[in-house]
Amino acid sequence: MKRLAGSVVALLCLFAAVTVDVKAQSLDPENTIYLDVRYGRVVIKLRPDIAPGHVERIKKLTRQKFYDGIVFHRVIDGFMAQTGDPTGTGTGSSKLKDLRAEFSLAPFTRGVVGMARSQSRNSANSQFFIMFGDGHSLNGKYTVWGEVVKGMKFVDKLQRGEPPIQPDKIIKMRVAADVK
């Protein structure tokens, strides 16, 4: 019986490894972001199918190295971690024009990446957030542009606070296609 149980566990581990490997291999490097924090690398699959304008903006700012060194200025336990403000205050943005909303039916669940905005639905610019848990109150009101497919455990380690006393920062953020 022990031998059978051991074999089942071994098969399950092998299946899990193959599943993760297949998932990683199926990522399009042009639509994948590597976000490095001090704890490790967070891999984000972009969603141009539901938010092409936002994905284009994120890639443009990433390629300009805009996000390198920017802090997570708002990290709320059980809700989300927000970054993308060059001032670190939650009031800043890039010099680019604000984006038109691209709301979709994609739900805000753990690992989903959405664009932050002000009261105006067409005010998203450079700030974004990663969900720690479900945020159904955001559904249809904010733009989903990606999802964490690897490294959520590193997002979970970010220092909490509004703002955190010692905020974590993005060490570097890159489009996977640009990484040699």
N, C-alpha and C positions, 0 to 999 in steps of 0.2 A: 504494500500500500504506500509506504514511504517513497519507494522508487517511482511509482506512478505519479504521486504528487510532485516529486522533484522534476519529473519529465514534463508535466503540465506547466509548472512554473517556468522551466527553461524555454518551452515553446512560446509561452506568453511573452517572456522577455525578448525573445527573438522577433516575434511579431511586432512588438512595440518598437523595437529598434528599426525594423524595416519600414514601419509606418512613418516614423519620424524622418527617416532618411528619404523616403519617397516624397513626403511633404516638403522637405528642404530642397530636394531636387526639382520640384515642380514650380518653384518660385522664379518669376521672370526678373532677372537682375535689373532691368530698367524700371521695374515697378516694385523694388524692394529697397528699404532704407535700413542702414546700420546706424543705430543710435548707441554710442558708447558712454556709459557712466562709470564711476569708479568701481562699481560692483561687477561690471561685465557688459557684454554686448546684448542689446535688445534688437531683435529683427522684426521689422514692420513690413507687412505686405500691403502695398498701396491698392486702392480701389478706384481706378480710373473709370470703371464701369458705372459707378454711381456718383462720382464727384470729379470729373475730368479737370475742371478749372482749379480746384483745390489741390489735386495731385500735381498738376503742372506748377502751381505756386510753391508747394513744398519742395519739389525737385529743384526749382530755380533757386530758391533761397539756400537749400542744402548745397548746391553746386557753388554758390557764392561763399560758402562757409559761414553764412550768417548765424547759424545756430551754435557754432563752436564756442564754448565757454559761457553760454547763457544758463542762468539758474532756473531751477524749478521753484517758482515764487509762491505757488499755492498748492499745497499737498494736503488733501483732506482724507483722513483715514476712512476706508470703506466707500469712498466716492471717486476721487480722481486726483491726478498729479498734473499740474499745468505749468507750461514753459513757453518760450518763444518771444518773450519781451526783452529787448536789449537793455532796458532800464532796470529790469528786475523788480519793478513796482506793480506790474499788472496793468499799467496804463500806456505802455509803449508798443510800437509796431515797426515794421519795415518802412522804407520810403516808397514802396509800391502802392498802387491804388487798391482800395478795399475790394473784396470779392463779392460777387452776387451769391446769394444762398443757393446751395444744391442739396436741399433736404431730400431725404429718401425714406424708404420703409425699413432700412437697416436699423436694427435696435441697438441701443447703447447697453452693452453687456461687458463683462470683464474682458480687458485686453483691447477693446475697441478704442480707436484713436479718432477724436473729433476736433473740429476747429472751434476755438473760442471766438466770441463776438460780444459787442455791446448790446444795448436794447434794440438797435436797428438790425433787422434780419440780414441786411447786406453790408455788414461792417467787419466781417472776418478779414484778417490780414496776415499775421505771422504767428500768433499765439495758438497753441493747441494743447490738448489734454489727453491723457491715457486713463481709461476707467479701471478702478480697482474692483468694482462690483457692478451690479446692474444699476442703471440710471434711467429707468423708463420715463421719468418726467421730462427727459431731454429728447425723446423720440419725436422726430418730425419737426423739431425746433432748432436743431443744430446739425451741421453737416458732418457726416461720417466720411472719413477719407482713407482709413486704414485699420489694420488690426495687428496686434502683436502675435507673432507665430512662434517666437522663441525668446526666452529671456525675461518673461514676466516676473520671475523670481527676483530679478534685479530692480525692476520697477517697485516691487513690494518693499524693498529696503530703503527707498528714498526717505529722507528726513521729513517729518510731518510739521505742518504749521502754515499760518497765513499772515506773514511769511514764516518759513522755518527759521529758527535762530541761526543755524549753520546750514544754509541751503545747499543741496547737491546741485551739480551742474552737468550740462552736456559736455563731455570732454571733446567729442567730435561726432559729427553726423554726416554720413555719406550715402550716396546712391550706390547700390551694390555694383552696378555696371561700371562704375568709375574706380572700383577698388582692384588693384592689381594683385 
